Amino acid sequence: MNVVDIIRKKKTGIELSKEEILFMVNSFTKGKVPTYQFSAFLMAVYFKGMTTEETAALTEAMLYSGKVIDLSVVPGFKVDKHSTGGVGDKTSLILAPIVAAAGISVPMISGRGLGHTGGTLDKLEAIPGFKTNLSLKQYKKALAKVGAVMIGQTKEIAPADKEIYALRDVTSTVESIALITSSIMSKKLAEGIDGLVLDIKTGSGAFMQKLEDSRALANSLINTAKQFDKKVVGFITDMNQPLGNYIGNWLEVVESVEVLQGKDVPDLNEVTFNLSGAMLVMGGVVKTIEEGIEKSKELIASGKAFDKFVEMAKFQGGDVRFLKDLSLYPKPKFHEEVFADADGYLAAVNNLEVGMAALELGAGRMKLDDAIDPKAGIIFYPKIGDKLTAGTKIADVYCDNKKKLEAGKERLVRALQFSEKRVSRPKLIREIIQ
């Protein structure tokens, strides 16, 4: 095959064959296609898109560039959840132990924070001793013994994705439905799952800020999963404000523990229980999402879900004393409160800026080699539509660096819009796509 011909076909909108796509990916990962040519290929895909068949072929090429984990030794149904990321999105930490406590295996290969969005691995590593770099042998052992495991992408899992993503990052081709789909699905399919629940965020704190873009990504992910005979359901959920109240790695662990111990955080619980409910349906524990929501609440009320979280953390090396007594965790050096300076309704939140404020505090990475401060973060109290009076506390801000604290606080305040008129609350579950 001729690389130039393949690039020319794609840039003129001609559909590529599975063989041509496999050739491009395999040749690139083996060093036979130079980066400048593969960059041209990525740009052609960015502008012309891909069909369902092309996207599935690209996913397959990336998937089989490494190992596909065989979980046949683990009995029963295996289901995972994937979120496209947001601010305060800690649902994985809550739903994985819920679903595992119901007897369904939950294998999770998670990611780190990306841009303004938090990462599950960074949150878990805020628990002292928690190891996310398990070997595939340990991964299988954890799943068989505990029923849930959360690790990062290993060298054996979809190595082509890592190389291609790095190139996308420097060629401004990240925001492509086909390329996002193949990146996500190649890793998820490699986990050894039978089913997948998708949480596609939409709004100011999401990568896909427009509903139509979120819907297009959801359909692309669902269609690709079906090409590989996986059960799948997609939720489009609101990300126009933080999910829950806590933003930052240890803070999000705290809120997750509190929910697992029975605390009612209305928006976080609604999204989490819908997702866990769908996972329970997929695993055959219940027949409807509504029944799954009630089952999730029962597993929390009984203490079984929290016990499963502690068991998972302990197996992966975490010091569970900090989960059983949250007050033991080291305190940040600096803390400031933010208050409303006038009466009014919270009309809108620039959630991207809230996420960036958390980054300013040290809760994420501005550069690849930045160290994360697990204690840094924000507790953000109001929700869109709430009526506030002058002097009402809006947020608590935490950091180990005074200058960073001031920068984060200023950015947070600028992200908020107030109105004298009543404002309606955004709908949390925007759509469910079967």
Secondary structure, DSSP 8 states (H G I E B T S, - for coil): --HHHHHHHHHTT----HHHHHHHHHHHHTTSS-HHHHHHHHHHHHHH---HHHHHHHHHHHHTTS-----TTS-S-BEEEEE---SS--HHHHHHHHHHHTT-BEEEEE---BTTB--HHHHHTTSTT------HHHHHHHHHHTSEEEEE--TTS-HHHHHHHHHHHHHT--S-HHHHHHHHHHHHHHTT-SEEEEEEEESTTSSS-SHHHHHHHHHHHHHHHHHTT-EEEEEEEE-SS-SSSEESHHHHHHHHHHHHTT---HHHHHHHHHHHHHHHHHTTS-SSHHHHHHHHHHHHHTTHHHHHHHHHHHHTT--THHHH-GGGS---SEEEEEE-SS-EEEEEE-HHHHHHHHHHHTSS-SSTT----TT-EEEE---TT-EE-TT-EEEEEEES-HHHHHHHHHHHHHTEEEESS------SEEEEE-
